């Protein structure tokens, strides 16, 4: 539960930060992305370009949103709030969105054409099984130095640092593309996109066609669960008859 909740919260923060430049309503002085930008400037100073490049780390971007991510994770992990997020009544679902807005600037966009990761999760993911790690590791049985950084990982870090040094904006996209939160960006019930950009776009879908598709999937799951329960009830009844 904690794994899914924390990574989902980081995904929310990444989407909100990534969309900071898209819409006039998000440029107000009280928007959360100003706080994240300010923290980033402390963690990755801009005074010297070479120093900034050398001090860059994606982990520092995660640290910039960490307080809000942890606060959001409490809601995402709560069985109560997951039920409210999945409620049929729009009024009940609005309670969930209001609770989110107490912890972070939300709504960050009310135009469905641009997408909304929080509404997408409420509609599509809150009632699904929890996402699991892409891989698990056995506890280490020996001590020693960690293996050297793989060259491919090093190249990704260098590319991220170069992009940050040029733009210093929309760095939420770096969080969304990081392997750390990939399990909640490429959930098993989502289409298998060839590029991560497609999966990121999909994780914000709230258009009418997508909502209709989700409703059909939810109805099919409900029918399946009813059949399972009926079969279990029949098995218990048959067992009681045999005992008698």
C-alpha positions as CSV (number, residue, x, y, z in Angstrom):
1,X,0.0,0.0,0.0
2,X,2.7,2.5,1.0
3,X,4.8,1.7,-2.2
4,X,1.8,2.4,-4.5
5,X,0.6,5.5,-2.5
6,X,4.0,7.3,-2.3
7,X,4.8,6.7,-6.0
8,X,1.3,7.8,-7.1
9,X,1.8,10.9,-5.0
10,X,5.1,11.6,-6.7
11,X,3.3,11.2,-10.0
12,X,0.7,13.7,-9.1
13,X,3.4,16.2,-8.1
14,X,5.3,15.5,-11.4
15,X,2.2,16.2,-13.5
16,X,1.3,19.4,-11.5
17,X,4.9,20.7,-11.8
18,X,5.2,19.8,-15.4
19,X,2.0,21.7,-16.3
20,X,3.1,24.9,-14.5
21,X,3.7,26.9,-17.7
22,X,0.7,25.7,-19.7
23,X,-2.2,27.7,-18.4
24,X,-2.5,31.3,-17.1
25,X,-4.4,30.1,-14.0
26,X,-1.4,28.3,-12.8
27,X,0.9,31.3,-12.8
28,X,-0.5,32.8,-9.6
29,X,1.9,33.6,-6.8
30,X,0.4,31.0,-4.4
31,X,0.7,28.0,-6.7
32,X,2.7,25.1,-5.2
33,X,5.2,25.0,-8.1
34,X,6.7,28.3,-6.9
35,X,7.6,26.5,-3.7
36,X,9.1,23.6,-5.6
37,X,11.1,25.9,-7.8
38,X,12.4,27.7,-4.7
39,X,13.5,24.5,-3.0
40,X,15.2,23.4,-6.2
41,X,17.2,26.6,-6.4
42,X,18.5,25.9,-2.9
43,X,19.3,22.2,-3.6
44,X,20.8,23.0,-7.1
45,X,22.2,26.6,-6.9
46,X,22.0,28.7,-10.1
47,X,24.9,31.0,-9.3
48,X,27.4,29.1,-11.3
49,X,26.5,27.2,-14.4
50,X,29.2,24.6,-14.0
51,X,28.6,24.2,-10.3
52,X,24.8,23.8,-11.0
53,X,25.5,21.1,-13.6
54,X,27.8,19.3,-11.2
55,X,25.4,19.5,-8.2
56,X,22.4,18.3,-10.2
57,X,20.7,15.1,-9.2
58,X,17.2,13.9,-10.0
59,X,17.0,12.8,-6.3
60,X,17.0,16.5,-5.4
61,X,14.0,17.1,-7.6
62,X,12.2,14.3,-5.7
63,X,13.3,16.0,-2.5
64,X,11.8,19.3,-3.6
65,X,8.3,17.8,-3.8
66,X,8.8,15.2,-1.0
67,X,6.8,17.0,1.8
68,X,3.7,17.3,-0.4
69,X,4.1,13.8,-1.8
70,X,4.1,12.3,1.7
71,X,1.0,14.4,2.6
72,X,-0.8,13.2,-0.5
73,X,0.3,9.6,0.1
74,X,-1.7,9.5,3.3
75,X,-4.9,10.1,1.3
76,X,-4.0,7.8,-1.5
77,X,-3.3,4.9,0.9
78,X,-6.4,5.4,3.0
79,X,-9.2,2.8,2.3
80,X,-11.7,5.5,3.2
81,X,-10.5,8.1,0.8
82,X,-10.0,5.5,-2.0
83,X,-13.7,4.6,-1.6
84,X,-14.7,8.3,-1.6
85,X,-12.5,8.8,-4.8
86,X,-14.4,6.0,-6.4
87,X,-17.9,7.1,-5.3
88,X,-20.7,7.2,-7.8
89,X,-22.0,10.5,-6.5
90,X,-20.2,13.5,-7.9
91,X,-20.7,15.2,-4.6
92,X,-18.8,12.4,-2.8
93,X,-16.0,12.5,-5.3
94,X,-15.8,16.3,-4.8
95,X,-15.0,15.6,-1.1
96,X,-11.9,13.7,-2.3
97,X,-10.8,16.5,-4.6
98,X,-11.3,19.0,-1.7
99,X,-9.2,16.9,0.6
100,X,-6.4,16.8,-2.1
101,X,-6.7,20.6,-2.4
102,X,-5.9,21.0,1.3
103,X,-2.5,19.5,0.7
104,X,-1.6,20.8,-2.8
105,X,-2.7,23.4,-5.4
106,X,-5.7,21.6,-7.0
107,X,-7.4,21.6,-9.4
108,X,-4.4,22.4,-11.5
109,X,-6.5,22.4,-14.6
110,X,-10.2,22.2,-15.3
111,X,-10.0,21.6,-19.0
112,X,-10.2,17.9,-19.8
113,X,-8.4,18.4,-23.1
114,X,-5.2,19.0,-21.2
115,X,-5.7,16.1,-18.8
116,X,-5.8,15.7,-15.1
117,X,-3.8,13.1,-13.3
118,X,-5.7,13.3,-10.0
119,X,-9.1,13.0,-11.7
120,X,-7.7,10.1,-13.8
121,X,-6.6,8.2,-10.7
122,X,-9.9,8.8,-9.0
123,X,-11.8,7.5,-12.0
124,X,-9.6,4.7,-13.2
125,X,-7.1,3.6,-10.6
126,X,-8.5,4.1,-7.1
127,X,-10.7,0.9,-7.4
128,X,-8.0,-1.3,-9.0
129,X,-5.4,-3.5,-7.3
130,X,-2.3,-1.8,-6.0
131,X,0.6,-1.6,-8.4
132,X,3.7,-3.7,-7.4
133,X,7.4,-3.0,-8.0
134,X,8.7,-3.9,-11.4
135,X,11.2,-6.2,-9.7
136,X,12.1,-7.2,-6.2
137,X,15.4,-7.9,-4.6
138,X,16.5,-10.4,-2.0
139,X,18.1,-9.0,1.2
140,X,21.8,-8.7,0.8
141,X,23.8,-11.4,2.4
142,X,27.2,-9.9,2.1
143,X,28.7,-6.5,2.7
144,X,31.0,-4.5,0.5
145,X,31.0,-1.7,-2.0
146,X,28.0,-1.1,-4.2
147,X,28.4,-1.9,-7.9
148,X,29.5,0.9,-10.1
149,X,26.9,3.1,-11.8
150,X,25.8,1.5,-15.1
151,X,26.9,3.6,-18.1
152,X,23.3,3.8,-19.4
153,X,22.1,5.2,-16.1
154,X,25.0,7.7,-16.1
155,X,24.0,8.9,-19.6
156,X,20.4,9.4,-18.5
157,X,21.6,11.4,-15.5
158,X,23.9,13.5,-17.8
159,X,21.0,14.1,-20.2
160,X,18.7,15.2,-17.3
161,X,21.4,17.5,-16.0
162,X,21.9,19.1,-19.4
163,X,18.2,19.6,-19.9
164,X,17.8,21.2,-16.4
165,X,20.8,23.5,-17.0
166,X,19.2,24.8,-20.2
167,X,15.5,25.1,-19.2
168,X,15.2,25.1,-15.3
169,X,11.5,24.8,-16.0
170,X,8.9,22.1,-16.3
171,X,11.2,19.8,-14.4
172,X,8.2,17.7,-13.3
173,X,8.7,15.9,-16.6
174,X,12.0,14.5,-15.3
175,X,10.2,13.0,-12.3
176,X,7.5,11.4,-14.6
177,X,10.2,9.8,-16.8
178,X,12.2,8.5,-13.9
179,X,12.3,4.7,-13.5
180,X,11.5,5.2,-9.8
181,X,7.8,5.9,-10.4
182,X,7.4,3.9,-13.6
183,X,5.2,1.2,-11.9
184,X,2.4,3.8,-11.4
185,X,2.9,5.4,-14.8
186,X,2.8,2.1,-16.7
187,X,0.3,0.3,-14.7
188,X,-0.5,-3.2,-15.9
189,X,-4.0,-2.4,-17.1
190,X,-2.9,0.5,-19.2
191,X,-1.9,0.2,-22.9
192,X,1.7,-0.9,-23.5
193,X,3.1,2.3,-25.1
194,X,6.4,2.0,-27.0
195,X,7.6,5.3,-25.5
196,X,7.2,6.6,-21.9
197,X,5.6,9.8,-23.3
198,X,2.5,7.8,-24.3
199,X,2.2,6.3,-20.9
200,X,2.6,9.7,-19.2
201,X,-0.1,11.2,-21.5
202,X,-2.4,8.2,-20.8
203,X,-2.0,8.7,-17.0
204,X,-3.9,12.1,-17.3
205,X,-6.8,11.0,-19.6
206,X,-10.2,12.1,-18.4
207,X,-12.0,12.5,-21.8
208,X,-15.5,11.1,-22.3
209,X,-14.4,8.2,-24.5
210,X,-11.9,7.1,-21.8
211,X,-14.4,7.4,-19.0
212,X,-16.9,5.3,-21.0
213,X,-14.2,2.7,-21.5
214,X,-13.4,2.7,-17.8
215,X,-17.0,2.3,-16.9
216,X,-17.3,-0.8,-19.1
217,X,-14.2,-2.3,-17.5
218,X,-15.6,-1.6,-14.0
219,X,-18.9,-3.1,-14.9
220,X,-17.2,-6.2,-16.2
221,X,-15.1,-6.5,-13.0
222,X,-18.3,-6.2,-11.0
223,X,-20.0,-9.0,-12.9
224,X,-16.9,-11.2,-12.5
225,X,-16.9,-10.6,-8.7
226,X,-20.6,-11.4,-8.4
227,X,-20.0,-14.7,-10.2
228,X,-17.1,-15.5,-7.9
229,X,-19.3,-14.7,-4.8
230,X,-22.2,-16.8,-6.1
231,X,-19.8,-19.8,-6.8
232,X,-18.4,-19.4,-3.2
233,X,-21.9,-19.3,-1.7
234,X,-23.0,-22.4,-3.6
235,X,-19.8,-24.2,-2.5
236,X,-20.6,-23.4,1.1
237,X,-24.2,-24.5,0.7
238,X,-23.2,-27.8,-0.9
239,X,-20.7,-28.4,1.9
240,X,-23.4,-27.8,4.5
241,X,-25.7,-30.3,2.8
242,X,-23.0,-32.9,2.7
243,X,-22.3,-32.4,6.4
244,X,-26.0,-32.7,7.3
